[in-house]
Each structure stands twice: as C-alpha cells, then as structure tokens.
Amino acid sequence: MSAERRPPAATGGECAGGFSVAGHEAATTQAAVTKAVAGEAAAMSMGECLPKLIAWEVTRSCNLSCRHCRASAEKGPYPGELTLEQGKALIDDIASFSNPVLILTGGDPLMRQDIWELAGYAIHEAGLRVVMSPNGTLVTPEVARRMKEIGIPRISISIDFPTAELHDQFRGVAGAFEGAVRGVKTAIEAGVQVQINSTITRLNVEYLDDLLALAEELGAVAFHPFLLVPTGRGKDLGPEELPPEDYERTLNWVYDRQKTSSIFFKPTDAPHYHRIMRQRAKEDGTDLREFKMHPHSHAAMTGGVGKAQGHGDMDSHSKGCLAGTGFCFISHVGRVQPCGYFDVEAGNVKRKPFSEIWRDSPLFRDLRDVSKLQGKCGACEYRRVCGGCRARAYEVSGNYLAEEPYCVYEPVRKGC
C-alpha cells in the first residue's frame, strides 16, 4: 500500500458482533489446501452456500462510547429498530433454511428490553444456537443466571488493555475495565463461558502478552484479537492502525502463542492469518487439526455453540474472509451487510425476507466468486483460503473486490 493511501478501520468486540467461532481444516501442502476448498467453491457457485454465523445488532444503544466503535453507538434510543414481532419473523426465516450460530450483538444487546424474549424464542422455538456480545458492564448475577437458564452457552466481552486507566480511556467511560472484568467473572460463576476480544492497534499491540495472560487468569475459554477495521468512530483511529509489517508480526505471534496457550485463539478481521497458518505449519510440520480440535474451537465443542453435524460441517470457518459466504451482519434497522465493517447494503429484512437476500443479493454473489478478486488477491495462490479483507479493501479503495491493502505477501504464482 502506498504511503498516500489511508489505512483501514476499527474492529470492536461487542460492537462488531465480535463473537467469532473458529475451526481450522487440516492441510499440510498447498495442493491439499486447493483440493479441500474446491468442493466448497463449487457449492458456492451453485448457490448452496449457507450462513454459519449471523450477527444481529438487536439494538444500537450502548452505555459506553468506545473510540473504535463501528456503529458510533451511544445510549440511544434509536428509531426504526426491528420490533419484537419483526425480530421473531427474522428468526423464523433464518431457521427455515439454515442452522447458523446467531450472535445477539449491539450496541449492547442487554440494553434491549425484550432481549430475553428474543433469545428464548430463537433457542427454544426456532432451535438456533445463540450467543451474545455484551460489553460486560451490565452482566450482573441476575443477568448471568438468566443467560444460563435460557441456554446461552457463551458470551464475548471486550478488554482492550490490561489496565483500568488505559482501557477506560479507550472505552470512553470510567469504570469500564472494572465492569468488564466483573462481567467476565460473574458469567463464569454462573456457568456461562466467556470469550475475550481485544481490538489491536498501535496503542495496545505491545500489551498482547499481558492481554492473553489476563484472559487466561480470568478463566476465559477463548481469546480473539481483532485487527482494526476503521469504520464509524474507528475512522479517527486511522493513524493508530498497525502497518502491514506489524500485522504480519502480530499474526505470527498468534500462531506461536496458540500452540502454547491453554485457551483457543481466533484472530478476527485478519484473513491473511489463514495464509500464515498454512505457511508456518508447513515449515514446522504441524498438523492443522491440532488447532481445529482445540476443546474450545467450534468443531470440537460438544453441546456448545453451533449446530455442526460433523467436522466437515465447519469447513467454511477455515476460510479467512467469510463476509457474504459464511457470515453476515444484520443492523438494528434490518440492513443486511456482508459484515459489520463492510458498509454496503445487500438488502433490508423490512422489505425482503433474509433468505432471499442471502440467496440472491448481487453483492453476496460477487463475494462468493473468488475469480472476481482483483490485484494481487486475484493472483494469489491462497485466495480461496484467505480472500483478503473485503471491508478493508472497500474502506481504502471504494472497491470491495480490490486487493487486501494490509497484506505484505506477494503471490508466487497465479491460480491455486
């Protein structure tokens, strides 16, 4: 990326619907990778691609004012949010053709008054697996007890710095760190698993080891570093975006620490990790199934999030950018986007059923056709397992099929 091109945008945990569930396919050679993804690509071209993860922003209201927030969320209220009946209709439509993990996000989903009715309906009437992304400050013992009773197996809570002073400054509210830590402990005490998300920028990359240690100390089952995609208020953090070389170093740190940590790792908004993972595994002779079968990865969870019918059902989670192929975002007013940071509308569930948008949207069809990728992403031998971040490409160039602007890798040869 040239020096004149502005950097990407911010990714927040709960604000992004930042509950990422991971599973990594086994592949020891590039030929194996190519063969493994060929069937998936063919299925996508025939319209058989189904959502595995859906993040629904049930409300944009939030009690924090985070510097990186995709939604620029405030306390609200926000007009036009989907009603309870519209929400139930959306849930029914999703369940009519797919079995995704439904992520109830925000804002802070706990600020929606009918959140328990929506969650209960999705779980007990529609049969979906539901997780939640609160910021932690509203997770009281009573809230945690209700989560457990209603059947929410896991929540994600964001902690971006290992100290209260720095985290509170980043989150825009005094006491945010104490509230998040208290929320983590309270949820775990109630029997609800916790995943900790951290948005990584120049401001906190030096604290990665401390953040991981804090996640382990608190008893989290997973740690998900989010690599900033500056949208919403996150645009103001553009100068704090990691340069491409630091992205590469950070993702190699993830690979190394994932092999030694007791908790599961899933770097998010970092599709090129799937290239790095394969390159490193080939170099050191690691079987990637070691990552896929971590006891807190999606593929290995028994009775946890997701409705996987077997390990093969999770293959799409092995792809880097899932926007419009295995994942999408539904805003508080029903706007369907490839992801929360990808500010292009595929349709609106107030005007058209979600199932039709997912199946027929020209935007989603573009994203499912890797032959349309441009620049070095289109020429890259890892394009099917990485795909580049389409949100970053759009933010930087205005073209969502352009090359990933924050990847240092130069393709060895064209095609896979």
Solvent accessible surface area in square Angstrom, and as a share of the most:
residue,aa,sasa,rsa
1,M,91,0.41
2,S,54,0.35
3,A,104,0.81
4,E,151,0.68
5,R,82,0.30
6,R,121,0.44
7,P,38,0.24
8,P,0,0.00
9,A,0,0.00
10,A,0,0.00
11,T,0,0.00
12,G,0,0.00
13,G,0,0.00
14,E,1,0.00
15,C,1,0.01
16,A,5,0.04
17,G,5,0.05
18,G,2,0.02
19,F,2,0.01
20,S,15,0.09
21,V,4,0.02
22,A,2,0.01
23,G,0,0.00
24,H,0,0.00
25,E,17,0.07
26,A,43,0.34
27,A,6,0.05
28,T,76,0.44
29,T,64,0.37
30,Q,30,0.13
31,A,77,0.59
32,A,38,0.30
33,V,3,0.02
34,T,34,0.20
35,K,167,0.71
36,A,50,0.39
37,V,10,0.06
38,A,52,0.40
39,G,50,0.48
40,E,39,0.18
41,A,27,0.21
42,A,49,0.38
43,A,29,0.22
44,M,19,0.09
45,S,90,0.58
46,M,132,0.59
47,G,37,0.36
48,E,103,0.46
49,C,13,0.08
50,L,79,0.39
51,P,2,0.01
52,K,46,0.20
53,L,7,0.04
54,I,0,0.00
55,A,0,0.00
56,W,1,0.00
57,E,0,0.00
58,V,1,0.00
59,T,4,0.03
60,R,53,0.19
61,S,10,0.06
62,C,3,0.02
63,N,36,0.18
64,L,9,0.04
65,S,38,0.25
66,C,2,0.01
67,R,93,0.34
68,H,0,0.00
69,C,1,0.00
70,R,19,0.07
71,A,8,0.06
72,S,45,0.29
73,A,1,0.01
74,E,82,0.37
75,K,137,0.58
76,G,38,0.37
77,P,130,0.82
78,Y,55,0.21
79,P,119,0.75
80,G,41,0.40
81,E,42,0.19
82,L,4,0.02
83,T,75,0.43
84,L,43,0.21
85,E,118,0.53
86,Q,73,0.33
87,G,0,0.00
88,K,38,0.16
89,A,60,0.47
90,L,8,0.04
91,I,0,0.00
92,D,65,0.34
93,D,28,0.15
94,I,0,0.00
95,A,32,0.25
96,S,84,0.54
97,F,58,0.24
98,S,5,0.03
99,N,83,0.43
100,P,0,0.00
101,V,1,0.01
102,L,0,0.00
103,I,0,0.00
104,L,1,0.00
105,T,0,0.00
106,G,0,0.00
107,G,0,0.00
108,D,0,0.00
109,P,0,0.00
110,L,26,0.13
111,M,66,0.29
112,R,22,0.08
113,Q,186,0.83
114,D,35,0.18
115,I,3,0.02
116,W,34,0.12
117,E,85,0.38
118,L,1,0.00
119,A,0,0.00
120,G,13,0.12
121,Y,48,0.18
122,A,0,0.00
123,I,28,0.14
124,H,120,0.53
125,E,122,0.55
126,A,22,0.17
127,G,33,0.32
128,L,2,0.01
129,R,84,0.31
130,V,0,0.00
131,V,0,0.00
132,M,0,0.00
133,S,0,0.00
134,P,0,0.00
135,N,3,0.02
136,G,1,0.01
137,T,29,0.17
138,L,58,0.29
139,V,4,0.02
140,T,65,0.38
141,P,102,0.64
142,E,89,0.40
143,V,26,0.15
144,A,0,0.00
145,R,106,0.39
146,R,99,0.36
147,M,0,0.00
148,K,108,0.46
149,E,114,0.51
150,I,26,0.13
151,G,37,0.36
152,I,2,0.01
153,P,33,0.21
154,R,3,0.01
155,I,0,0.00
156,S,0,0.00
157,I,0,0.00
158,S,3,0.02
159,I,1,0.00
160,D,0,0.00
161,F,8,0.03
162,P,29,0.18
163,T,62,0.36
164,A,46,0.36
165,E,137,0.62
166,L,56,0.28
167,H,2,0.01
168,D,24,0.13
169,Q,118,0.53
170,F,5,0.02
171,R,2,0.01
172,G,44,0.43
173,V,54,0.31
174,A,95,0.73
175,G,36,0.35
176,A,2,0.01
177,F,30,0.12
178,E,112,0.50
179,G,2,0.02
180,A,1,0.01
181,V,20,0.12
182,R,120,0.44
183,G,0,0.00
184,V,0,0.00
185,K,101,0.43
186,T,15,0.09
187,A,0,0.00
188,I,60,0.30
189,E,147,0.66
190,A,31,0.24
191,G,42,0.40
192,V,2,0.01
193,Q,56,0.25
194,V,0,0.00
195,Q,0,0.00
196,I,3,0.01
197,N,0,0.00
198,S,0,0.00
199,T,1,0.00
200,I,1,0.01
201,T,1,0.00
202,R,119,0.44
203,L,58,0.29
204,N,1,0.01
205,V,43,0.25
206,E,135,0.60
207,Y,54,0.20
208,L,9,0.04
209,D,71,0.37
210,D,71,0.37
211,L,3,0.01
212,L,1,0.00
213,A,54,0.42
214,L,27,0.13
215,A,0,0.00
216,E,61,0.27
217,E,142,0.64
218,L,21,0.10
219,G,41,0.39
220,A,4,0.03
221,V,20,0.11
222,A,0,0.00
223,F,0,0.00
224,H,1,0.01
225,P,0,0.00
226,F,3,0.01
227,L,1,0.00
228,L,0,0.00
229,V,0,0.00
230,P,3,0.02
231,T,9,0.05
232,G,31,0.30
233,R,52,0.19
234,G,0,0.00
235,K,105,0.45
236,D,118,0.61
237,L,0,0.00
238,G,7,0.07
239,P,103,0.64
240,E,46,0.21
241,E,4,0.02
242,L,1,0.01
243,P,33,0.21
244,P,23,0.14
245,E,93,0.42
246,D,33,0.17
247,Y,1,0.00
248,E,34,0.15
249,R,153,0.56
250,T,5,0.03
251,L,1,0.00
252,N,39,0.20
253,W,47,0.16
254,V,0,0.00
255,Y,0,0.00
256,D,61,0.31
257,R,76,0.28
258,Q,9,0.04
259,K,90,0.38
260,T,105,0.61
261,S,15,0.10
262,S,88,0.57
263,I,10,0.05
264,F,2,0.01
265,F,0,0.00
266,K,21,0.09
267,P,6,0.04
268,T,18,0.10
269,D,28,0.15
270,A,4,0.03
271,P,5,0.03
272,H,1,0.00
273,Y,2,0.01
274,H,6,0.03
275,R,6,0.02
276,I,2,0.01
277,M,0,0.00
278,R,12,0.04
279,Q,47,0.21
280,R,55,0.20
281,A,2,0.01
282,K,128,0.54
283,E,137,0.61
284,D,70,0.37
285,G,68,0.66
286,T,13,0.08
287,D,42,0.22
288,L,0,0.00
289,R,136,0.50
290,E,111,0.50
291,F,8,0.03
292,K,19,0.08
293,M,79,0.35
294,H,28,0.12
295,P,92,0.58
296,H,49,0.22
297,S,0,0.00
298,H,8,0.03
299,A,12,0.10
300,A,24,0.19
301,M,30,0.14
302,T,137,0.79
303,G,62,0.60
304,G,7,0.07
305,V,4,0.02
306,G,8,0.08
307,K,55,0.23
308,A,41,0.32
309,Q,153,0.68
310,G,35,0.34
311,H,99,0.44
312,G,52,0.50
313,D,56,0.29
314,M,5,0.02
315,D,59,0.31
316,S,12,0.08
317,H,2,0.01
318,S,2,0.01
319,K,20,0.09
320,G,16,0.16
321,C,17,0.10
322,L,26,0.13
323,A,7,0.05
324,G,0,0.00
325,T,3,0.02
326,G,0,0.00
327,F,29,0.12
328,C,0,0.00
329,F,1,0.00
330,I,0,0.00
331,S,4,0.03
332,H,16,0.07
333,V,42,0.24
334,G,0,0.00
335,R,61,0.22
336,V,0,0.00
337,Q,12,0.05
338,P,0,0.00
339,C,18,0.11
340,G,6,0.06
341,Y,8,0.03
342,F,1,0.00
343,D,79,0.41
344,V,32,0.19
345,E,63,0.28
346,A,19,0.15
347,G,16,0.16
348,N,15,0.08
349,V,28,0.16
350,K,90,0.38
351,R,179,0.65
352,K,93,0.39
353,P,66,0.42
354,F,1,0.01
355,S,21,0.14
356,E,62,0.28
357,I,3,0.02
358,W,3,0.01
359,R,122,0.45
360,D,57,0.30
361,S,5,0.03
362,P,104,0.66
363,L,14,0.07
364,F,0,0.00
365,R,123,0.45
366,D,28,0.14
367,L,15,0.07
368,R,24,0.09
369,D,53,0.28
370,V,20,0.12
371,S,89,0.58
372,K,89,0.38
373,L,20,0.10
374,Q,86,0.38
375,G,50,0.48
376,K,39,0.16
377,C,15,0.09
378,G,25,0.24
379,A,24,0.18
380,C,15,0.09
381,E,9,0.04
382,Y,24,0.09
383,R,34,0.12
384,R,64,0.23
385,V,1,0.00
386,C,14,0.08
387,G,5,0.05
388,G,1,0.01
389,C,8,0.05
390,R,7,0.02
391,A,2,0.02
392,R,0,0.00
393,A,1,0.01
394,Y,64,0.24
395,E,15,0.07
396,V,22,0.13
397,S,55,0.35
398,G,51,0.50
399,N,52,0.27
400,Y,44,0.17
401,L,20,0.10
402,A,15,0.11
403,E,51,0.23
404,E,2,0.01
405,P,6,0.03
406,Y,6,0.02
407,C,21,0.13
408,V,58,0.33
409,Y,35,0.13
410,E,119,0.54
411,P,33,0.21
412,V,115,0.66
413,R,124,0.45
414,K,172,0.73
415,G,23,0.22
416,C,46,0.27
